[in-house]
Amino acid sequence: MTVVKSINDVTGTLCVDILSNDHGRFSFKCFRRDPEDNSGWYPYGPESDFLYNSFEEAQGAASKVVSWMDID
Protein backbone atom coordinates (compact mmCIF):
# COMPACT_ATOMS: atom_id res chain seq x y z
CA MET A 1 0.00 0.00 0.00
CA THR A 2 1.30 3.45 -0.96
CA VAL A 3 0.06 6.89 0.08
CA VAL A 4 -0.56 8.77 -3.18
CA LYS A 5 -1.69 12.01 -1.56
CA SER A 6 -2.40 13.36 1.93
CA ILE A 7 -5.00 16.10 2.21
CA ASN A 8 -5.05 18.07 5.48
CA ASP A 9 -7.79 20.26 6.88
CA VAL A 10 -7.03 23.90 7.70
CA THR A 11 -6.29 23.11 11.35
CA GLY A 12 -3.76 20.40 10.52
CA THR A 13 -5.47 17.97 12.89
CA LEU A 14 -7.45 15.96 10.30
CA CYS A 15 -6.11 14.22 7.22
CA VAL A 16 -7.39 12.05 4.38
CA ASP A 17 -4.88 9.77 2.69
CA ILE A 18 -5.54 8.50 -0.82
CA LEU A 19 -3.93 5.07 -1.09
CA SER A 20 -3.02 2.71 -3.91
CA ASN A 21 -2.29 -1.00 -3.77
CA ASP A 22 -0.20 -3.36 -5.88
CA HIS A 23 -3.20 -4.15 -8.08
CA GLY A 24 -3.72 -0.58 -9.32
CA ARG A 25 -6.75 0.04 -7.11
CA PHE A 26 -7.32 3.04 -4.84
CA SER A 27 -8.95 3.79 -1.50
CA PHE A 28 -9.02 6.48 1.16
CA LYS A 29 -8.57 6.55 4.91
CA CYS A 30 -9.08 9.35 7.45
CA PHE A 31 -6.72 10.20 10.30
CA ARG A 32 -6.61 12.58 13.25
CA ARG A 33 -3.92 13.92 15.54
CA ASP A 34 -4.03 15.96 18.70
CA PRO A 35 -1.44 18.77 18.85
CA GLU A 36 -0.96 18.33 22.59
CA ASP A 37 -0.19 14.62 22.14
CA ASN A 38 3.07 13.61 20.44
CA SER A 39 1.87 10.10 19.51
CA GLY A 40 1.14 11.13 15.89
CA TRP A 41 -1.71 10.28 13.56
CA TYR A 42 -4.32 7.63 14.27
CA PRO A 43 -7.23 6.31 12.16
CA TYR A 44 -10.41 8.30 12.65
CA GLY A 45 -13.57 8.54 10.59
CA PRO A 46 -14.54 7.14 7.21
CA GLU A 47 -12.43 4.84 5.09
CA SER A 48 -12.97 2.68 2.05
CA ASP A 49 -11.80 -0.63 0.66
CA PHE A 50 -9.75 -0.64 -2.55
CA LEU A 51 -12.87 -0.08 -4.65
CA TYR A 52 -11.73 2.63 -7.04
CA ASN A 53 -9.98 2.37 -10.40
CA SER A 54 -8.30 5.78 -10.17
CA PHE A 55 -6.93 8.34 -7.74
CA GLU A 56 -9.62 10.78 -8.90
CA GLU A 57 -12.44 8.32 -8.12
CA ALA A 58 -11.10 7.67 -4.61
CA GLN A 59 -10.62 11.38 -3.91
CA GLY A 60 -14.11 12.17 -5.21
CA ALA A 61 -15.63 9.47 -3.01
CA ALA A 62 -13.76 10.78 0.03
CA SER A 63 -14.95 14.34 -0.63
CA LYS A 64 -18.56 13.12 -0.53
CA VAL A 65 -18.22 11.73 3.01
CA VAL A 66 -15.63 14.09 4.53
CA SER A 67 -17.32 17.45 4.98
CA TRP A 68 -14.16 19.60 5.30
CA MET A 69 -12.53 18.42 2.05
CA ASP A 70 -12.20 21.16 -0.52
CA ILE A 71 -10.92 19.73 -3.79
CA ASP A 72 -9.46 22.15 -6.31
C-alpha positions, -999 to +999 in steps of 0.1 A: +000+000+000+013+035-010+001+069+001-006+088-032-017+120-016-024+134+019-050+161+022-050+181+055-078+203+069-070+239+077-063+231+114-038+204+105-055+180+129-074+160+103-061+142+072-074+120+044-049+098+027-055+085-008-039+051-011-030+027-039-023-010-038-002-034-059-032-042-081-037-006-093-067+000-071-073+030-048-089+038-015-090+065+012-086+065+049-091+093+074-067+102+103-066+126+133-039+139+155-040+160+187-014+188+188-010+183+226-002+146+221+031+136+204+019+101+195+011+111+159-017+103+136-043+076+143-072+063+122-104+083+127-136+085+106-145+071+072-124+048+051-130+027+021-118-006+007-098-006-025-129-001-046-117+026-070-100+024-104-083+058-102-069+083-077-096+108-089-124+083-081-111+077-046-106+114-039-141+122-052-156+095-030-138+108+000-150+143-006-186+131-005-182+117+030-156+141+045-173+175+050-142+196+053-125+184+021-122+212-005-109+197-038-095+222-063 
